[in-house]
Amino acid sequence: MACVVALDFETSDKYADSACALGMSRIEGGRVTDNWYSLIRPPRSTVYFTEIHGLTWDMLKNQRTFPELWPDISAFLRDARLLVAHNATFDRRVLFGCCRSFGLDAPNIPFACTVKGSRRGLRLPHHRLNDVCAYLGLELDHHNAASDAMAAANIYLHLRSLGMTDEEMMLKG
């Protein structure tokens, strides 16, 4: 299995460029081999989703911005043939929105979605990250980007162990 990176963004507002945290887990040889996490100073000082992720402007205002973190982010993504996220449409939107907003070249790497995969491969009433993790017995500090990325990586590995292909989880468009 070639390199796959699971990622998770937290955002400070409704705009695609408002990343305020990013967690990534690198999968090589069928196991997680490395993790990366950072808070991110968002482009605007109002943080609307504190009740969800617990992050405040005071926690974020002295952090590096997305463009300042981009060399570290792109280095972690190096050699990845696939990006994975739980509800990957959201994370792809944030990654591309941040890159577009700050004039950075977005990585040309396809996205697979573990929500899509869990709907195909797991018989559950709900496929939210916390529900899938509970079903699989995975630890989760929900809405902590590092924990959510690790959870997405482990869900991806579980779905692959069931015989699901990347193509069955792939985002279109």
Secondary structure, 3 states (H helix, E strand, C coil): CCCEEEEEEEECCCCCCCEEEEEEEEEECCEEEEEEEEECECCCCCCCCHHHHCCCHHHHCCCCEHHHHHHHHHHHHCCCCEEEECCHHHHHHHHHHHHHHCCCCCCCCCEEEHHHHHHHHCCCCCCCHHHHHHHHCCCCCCCCHHHHHHHHHHHHHHHHHCCCCHHHHECCC
